[in-house]
Amino acid sequence: MKHLILSALLLVSLSFARATEPALAAEAAQKKAAADKANDEKYHQWKVTLPPEHQAWERTLEENLPAFYQSLYKAEKARGSLSAWDYVKDDPKLPRVLLIGDSISIGYTLATRKALAGKANVHRAPVNCGPTATGVEKLDIWLGDGKWDVIHFNFGIHDRATPLADYEQRLETLITRMKATRARLIWATTTPVPTDTGYGPGTPQAIFEKNEAAARLMKKHGIAVDDLFTFITPHLAKAQLPKDVHFNGIGYGLLGGKVAECIEATLKTR
C-alpha cells in the first residue's frame, strides 16, 4: 500500500513538473524580451548623443553583429560597461592595430586594449569572425578604409570540420588580401579544445592539424606567429572554463597580455 501511495505521489509530481515547465519557459522568455526592449531603448537614447563618426561605427555593428551579440552589446552599453566592440577614437600619434578572430579573440580584446593603452589604437572586427569561409566573404568589411599598422588574426575552431586543403586555400587567400594593406601580420595559433566539449572526439586532433597547416603557410609568407596554443596550455586548469573552449577572466587576461606583448614587439621592428 505504501509503495502504491509513493508511486502515485511520484506521478503527480512528474505531471505537475511537466505542466509547469512551459509556463516557466514562457515567463523566462517574457522577462528576456522585456529586458531586451529596455536595453534597446537605453542604447538608442545613448546612440543619438554620439558624434557622427561614433554613430557610423554603431551602424557598422548593427549591420554586422548577429542578434545574439547585438543583445549582449546593447546590454553592456545600457549598464555602461566596456565592450570588445567599443568605438575606438584613434590617437593619430599611435599605430593602428586590428584584431581578427572568433569568440576567443573577443574575450581577450579588452585585456589587449588595456595592455596597449598609450601604445596603440586597438580595434577589432565588428563580428565573431568564425571560419575562413566567412573571412573570405567579409574581410573587406572588417578591414574598412583605414590604414592598419598591424593585423593580428586567427581562424581555427570554426574550421575544425573544414577539409585541410580548403582551409589552407582560404587562409592563403586571406593572407594575400591582408598583405595588400601593407600591415604587419601576426598569426595566432588556435587555443586548445578539450575532448569533452561536445564538439566531437576528433576536434583536438583537427585543431592540431589546422595549427600545423597554418604554421606552414606563415613560414612560407614570412608572417610572425603568436603561439597562444603553447602559451596557454600550462594554464588551462585555472584559465579555461570546464568542458568549454572559452576562458575565464584569468585566461583572457593571460591571453590578452600575450597578444599585446607580441603586437608591441612587432611594432618595435617597423
C-alpha positions, -999 to +999 in steps of 0.1 A: +000+000+000+028+024+010+045+016-023+014+024-043+010+057-024+046+067-032+042+058-068+010+079-071+028+109-054+057+105-079+033+105-108+015+136-095+049+153-090+060+145-126+027+156-140+030+189-121+066+195-134+056+188-170+026+212-166+047+240-151+077+237-175+060+255-204+047+282-181+082+288-166+098+289-201+072+314-213+078+335-182+115+335-188+111+344-224+088+373-214+114+386-189+142+384-215+120+402-241+113+430-216+150+433-207+160+434-243+134+461-250+146+482-221+183+478-232+174+486-268+157+518-257+186+529-235+210+520-263+192+542-289+189+571-264+227+569-259+234+565-296+218+597-307+241+617-284+272+604-301+293+623-327+289+613-363+320+591-366+310+572-335+274+568-348+289+554-380+307+527-360+275+518-342+257+514-376+285+491-387+279+469-356+241+469-362+247+458-398+272+430-388+266+417-353+240+388-352+211+391-329+228+372-301+258+396-300+236+426-306+217+417-274+249+413-254+264+445-267+233+466-261+231+452-225+267+462-220+260+498-232+228+500-212+247+494-180+277+514-190+302+485-193+332+483-215+328+461-246+352+445-270+332+463-297+336+498-282+343+526-307+380+534-307+388+571-312+423+570-327+452+589-313+468+600-345+502+597-330+498+560-323+498+530-347+465+513-356+460+476-348+432+453-359+422+421-341+405+394-363+392+362-348+364+343-332+349+344-297+383+337-281+396+369-296+365+387-285+373+376-250+409+389-250+402+422-268+397+443-237+428+429-220+448+435-251+435+471-254+443+478-218+478+464-221+485+486-251+469+518-238+490+547-248+510+525-272+485+516-300+449+521-311+434+486-308+404+479-329+386+446-336+365+433-364+328+441-359+317+405-355+327+370-344+348+362-375+340+325-375+356+302-402+378+310-431+349+309-455+333+338-436+367+356-437+369+353-475+334+368-478+336+395-452+373+405-449+369+438-469+342+449-444+365+441-415+395+459-430+374+491-437+390+521-453+416+528-427+454+521-427+465+493-404+500+490-390+494+455-375+467+429-381+466+401-355+444+373-369+432+337-363+409+312-378+406+277-364+379+265-340+351+272-365+372+254-392+376+222-372+355+203-398+368+221-428+388+199-452+425+207-448+430+216-484+401+241-483+413+256-451+448+261-465+435+276-497+411+301-479+438+310-454+462+318-482+436+339-499+431+359-467+468+363-462+472+377-497+445+402-492+458+413-458+493+417-471+480+441-497+472+465-469+509+467-461+502+460-425+525+438-405+507+404-400+507+383-369+490+348-369+477+335-336+476+297-332+442+283-322+439+276-285+432+241-271+398+225-273+391+200-245+379+165-255+347+168-235+332+199-251+307+181-273+325+192-304+334+156-312+362+134-302+383+143-332+383+180-326+416+183-306+434+165-334+417+187-360+429+218-342+464+204-341+463+197-378+449+232-386+477+248-365+503+228-383+489+237-417+487+274-407+523+273-394+535+261-429+517+290-446+530+316-421+566+303-427+560+305-465+548+341-463+572+352-436+545+360-411+551+363-373+534+337-351+518+344-318+517+308-303+487+311-280+482+273-280+516+266-265+514+297-242+481+289-226+484+251-224+502+250-190+475+273-175+443+255-187+434+242-153+429+277-139+423+296-171+398+276-192+361+270-184+352+234-177+342+214-207+344+246-229+367+261-255+363+295-238+382+310-209+375+328-176+388+362-166+422+348-157+425+331-190+415+361-211+438+383-190+467+360-198+459+357-235+454+395-238+488+401-222+505+377-246+488+392-276+497+427-265+533+416-260+535+401-295+520+432-311+543+456-292+573+436-303+561+437-339+556+474-337+591+479-325+606+462-355+589+485-380 
